[in-house]
Amino acid sequence: MMLEVQDLYVSVDKKELLKGVKLVVEEGEVAAIMGHNASGKTTLALTLAGFPQYSITKGRIIFRGEDITYKAIHERAKAGLAIAFQSPPAIRGIKLGDMIALAGGINPWTSNLDIRFVEEVLRKVNLEPSLYMDRELNVGFSGGERKRSELAQIFAMRPKLIILDEIDSGVDIDSLRILGGSLREYIDLNRCSAIVITHHRHILQYLKPNRVHIMSNGKIVLSGTYEELVPKIETLGYEALIKGVSTNG
């Protein structure tokens, strides 16, 4: 088992945002987390990543057999957990190539730096190394380029679990296809698991999730296969679908 979330309750500034989340992700599995705004999706992602402002008041997070409930962000990253943010920042003075090297555990400022690793990672996300290696991190990048830059840094980390927080927001169709294809290839080659947080199905057609989980009011209220749930979401919308579950439950 890659990840097990056990009855997780989380608060920020004494306001309870997660209310008993239970989730299991197996090795090599892609799990989609869907739901309307303010349902708890991003809170779950940042809690799993270890952001300290998200206070766990109850429950446990087990990652690859280890209890990481109170581990720091860097400890979770070293253990193999990585997160791609919805809005990657632009940072002047830092080159994208140097950031990829650092993510891969390589000191980019040594005279004997082998740039082939950086070039290989950039090509995996369809960013031409000669055009992007020396550019400042995400400065002047389009939405799709920012997301591909973020993904390149994650691939360099060689994680075992990738959390993708709305990686499909603000990108065009071509970038979406590149992102989805690159992720699917990485997952298959590295027996990696992924949690994909999204409002829409567009990225999911490339990632082919094993399970889809719908969140509402800080908990997972419905789970099923992509084929079972996504057509219902598109036909009924989240509110009607969740209401139907509550009525039948």
C-alpha positions in Angstrom: 0.0 0.0 0.0 1.3 3.4 -0.9 -0.9 5.7 1.2 -3.5 5.3 3.9 -5.4 8.2 5.3 -7.2 7.2 8.5 -10.2 9.2 9.8 -8.4 12.5 9.2 -9.6 15.7 10.9 -7.8 19.0 10.1 -8.2 22.6 11.3 -6.8 26.0 10.2 -7.1 28.8 12.7 -9.4 26.6 14.8 -11.8 26.2 11.9 -12.4 22.5 11.0 -11.9 21.9 7.3 -11.4 18.1 7.0 -13.9 16.0 8.9 -13.0 12.4 8.9 -11.3 11.7 5.5 -10.6 8.1 4.8 -8.5 7.2 1.7 -6.4 4.4 0.4 -4.0 4.6 -2.6 -2.3 1.5 -3.7 1.2 1.3 -5.4 0.9 2.3 -9.0 -2.7 3.6 -8.6 -4.0 6.9 -9.9 -6.7 8.3 -7.6 -8.7 11.4 -8.7 -10.2 13.7 -6.0 -13.0 15.8 -7.4 -15.6 18.1 -5.9 -17.0 21.7 -5.9 -15.1 24.7 -4.6 -14.3 24.7 -0.8 -15.0 21.0 -0.5 -11.7 20.3 1.1 -9.6 19.0 -1.9 -6.7 21.5 -1.6 -6.7 21.2 2.2 -6.3 17.5 1.9 -3.4 17.9 -0.6 -1.5 20.5 1.5 -2.1 18.4 4.7 -0.7 15.3 3.0 2.3 17.4 1.9 2.9 18.6 5.5 2.2 22.3 5.4 2.3 23.3 9.1 -0.6 25.6 9.2 -2.9 22.6 8.6 -3.3 21.2 12.1 -4.2 17.6 12.3 -6.5 17.1 15.3 -7.4 13.5 14.8 -6.4 10.6 12.5 -3.2 9.3 10.9 -1.4 9.4 7.6 0.5 6.3 6.7 2.9 6.5 3.7 4.7 3.4 2.5 4.1 1.7 5.9 5.5 4.7 7.9 3.4 7.0 10.1 4.1 10.5 8.7 1.2 12.3 10.4 3.5 14.8 12.2 6.5 14.6 9.9 7.9 17.9 8.4 7.6 18.8 4.7 11.2 18.0 3.9 11.0 14.6 5.7 8.0 13.7 3.5 9.7 14.8 0.4 12.8 12.7 1.3 10.5 9.7 1.8 9.2 10.1 -1.7 6.1 12.4 -1.6 5.9 15.4 -4.0 3.3 18.0 -4.7 2.6 20.1 -7.8 0.9 23.4 -6.9 -2.0 25.0 -8.7 -0.1 28.3 -9.2 3.7 27.7 -9.4 5.5 30.9 -8.4 7.9 32.9 -10.7 11.3 33.5 -9.0 13.8 35.9 -10.5 17.5 35.0 -10.1 17.1 31.3 -10.1 17.5 29.3 -13.4 15.0 26.5 -14.2 17.9 24.2 -15.0 19.5 24.9 -11.6 16.2 24.2 -9.9 15.8 20.9 -11.7 19.4 19.9 -10.7 18.7 20.7 -7.0 15.4 18.7 -7.1 17.5 15.8 -8.3 20.0 16.1 -5.5 22.7 17.7 -7.7 24.7 20.8 -6.9 24.2 23.0 -10.0 27.1 25.3 -9.1 29.9 22.8 -9.3 32.2 23.1 -12.3 31.8 19.4 -13.2 28.0 19.5 -13.5 26.7 17.0 -16.0 23.8 18.8 -17.6 22.5 15.7 -19.4 20.2 14.8 -16.4 18.6 18.3 -16.6 18.2 18.1 -20.4 16.6 14.6 -20.1 14.1 15.8 -17.5 13.1 18.9 -19.6 12.5 16.8 -22.7 10.2 14.6 -20.7 7.8 17.5 -20.4 8.5 18.8 -24.0 10.5 21.9 -23.0 13.5 22.3 -25.3 16.6 22.5 -23.0 18.4 25.1 -25.1 15.5 27.4 -24.7 14.5 26.8 -21.1 17.5 25.7 -19.0 18.9 29.2 -18.5 15.6 31.0 -18.1 14.6 32.4 -14.7 12.2 30.1 -12.9 8.7 30.6 -14.5 9.4 34.2 -15.3 7.5 35.1 -18.4 6.2 31.5 -18.7 2.7 30.8 -20.0 0.3 28.8 -17.8 1.1 25.6 -19.6 4.9 26.3 -19.5 4.7 26.9 -15.7 2.9 23.6 -15.2 5.4 21.7 -17.3 8.3 23.4 -15.4 6.7 22.3 -12.1 6.3 18.8 -13.4 10.0 18.7 -14.6 11.1 19.5 -11.0 8.9 16.8 -9.6 10.2 14.2 -12.1 13.8 15.2 -11.0 12.9 14.3 -7.4 11.9 10.7 -8.5 8.9 10.6 -6.1 6.8 7.5 -5.3 3.6 9.5 -4.8 2.8 12.7 -6.7 0.0 15.0 -5.5 -1.3 17.2 -8.3 -3.4 20.1 -7.2 -5.4 21.3 -10.2 -2.5 20.9 -12.6 -5.0 21.3 -15.5 -6.1 24.8 -14.5 -5.1 27.6 -16.8 -3.5 25.4 -19.5 -4.4 25.0 -23.2 -5.3 21.8 -24.9 -1.8 21.1 -26.2 -0.2 21.6 -22.8 -2.9 19.5 -21.2 -2.1 16.6 -23.6 1.7 17.0 -22.9 1.1 17.1 -19.1 -1.2 14.1 -19.2 1.0 12.0 -21.4 4.2 12.8 -19.5 2.6 12.0 -16.2 1.1 8.7 -17.4 4.5 7.7 -18.8 6.3 8.5 -15.5 3.7 6.6 -13.5 3.9 3.5 -15.7 7.8 3.5 -15.8 8.4 4.1 -12.1 5.4 2.2 -10.6 4.5 5.6 -9.0 1.2 6.5 -7.5 -0.7 9.8 -8.0 -3.5 11.8 -6.4 -5.0 14.1 -9.0 -7.2 16.9 -7.7 -9.4 18.5 -10.3 -12.8 20.0 -11.0 -13.0 18.6 -14.5 -12.4 15.4 -16.4 -10.0 16.7 -19.1 -6.7 15.7 -17.5 -8.2 12.4 -16.4 -8.7 11.1 -19.9 -4.9 10.9 -20.2 -4.2 9.6 -16.7 -6.9 6.9 -16.6 -7.6 6.9 -12.8 -8.3 3.7 -11.0 -10.6 5.3 -8.6 -12.5 8.6 -8.4 -13.4 10.1 -5.0 -15.8 13.0 -4.6 -15.4 15.4 -1.6 -18.0 17.6 0.0 -17.9 19.4 3.3 -14.5 18.2 4.3 -15.0 14.5 3.7 -15.1 11.9 0.9 -18.8 11.2 0.3 -18.7 9.0 -2.8 -16.1 6.7 -4.5 -16.2 4.7 -7.7 -14.5 4.0 -11.0 -13.9 6.7 -13.6 -16.5 5.1 -15.9 -19.1 5.1 -13.1 -18.8 8.6 -11.6 -17.5 11.0 -14.3 -20.5 10.7 -16.6 -22.8 11.3 -13.6 -20.8 14.4 -12.6 -21.1 15.8 -16.1 -24.8 15.0 -16.3 -26.0 15.9 -12.8 -23.3 18.1 -11.4 -21.8 17.7 -8.0 -24.7 19.1 -5.9 -27.3 16.9 -7.4 -25.1 13.8 -7.3 -24.1 14.3 -3.7 -27.7 15.1 -2.7 -28.8 11.8 -4.3 -26.2 9.9 -2.3 -27.4 11.6 0.9 -31.0 10.8 0.1 -30.2 7.1 -0.7 -27.9 6.8 2.3 
